[in-house]
Amino acid sequence: MPRTHVWWNTKGPKTTPKETITDGKVRIKQVRSGIGHSWRMRQTLEALGLKHHQDEVIQQDSPTLRGQIKRVRHLVEVTPVEK
């Protein structure tokens, strides 16, 4: 029987930073395209407000937002916004 799953250890981030909820807002930048990824990841990018590669949005930080970011963490880059 052929292998149906191959784990590529060179794809994606080596480690993900500790998820800490900030009091303010976060800047989310899409650094990789959603093309070739599942429909669920593409819909999550759309729900975050990202429309295309290199698009940026600023959103209020919340546990819900962190859950969405976690699903597409290999496609986006998150930085806190200073006031």
C-alpha angles and dihedrals in degrees: 000000000000122000110260098189127049119184112216107200092191095061121088130007120325092223134001120225120249108274109239122174111230125209093236138035135307131217113228117197123186107226100171132041124255090222111117094021128106123283088246092060092047091051091048090054089050091049089053088056096250112140104173146000113300092017117144132203134177116220137174110260116246139146089259092055091048090054091054092047091050091057093055100027092131091057101046141052119215126201130169117247118232116218 
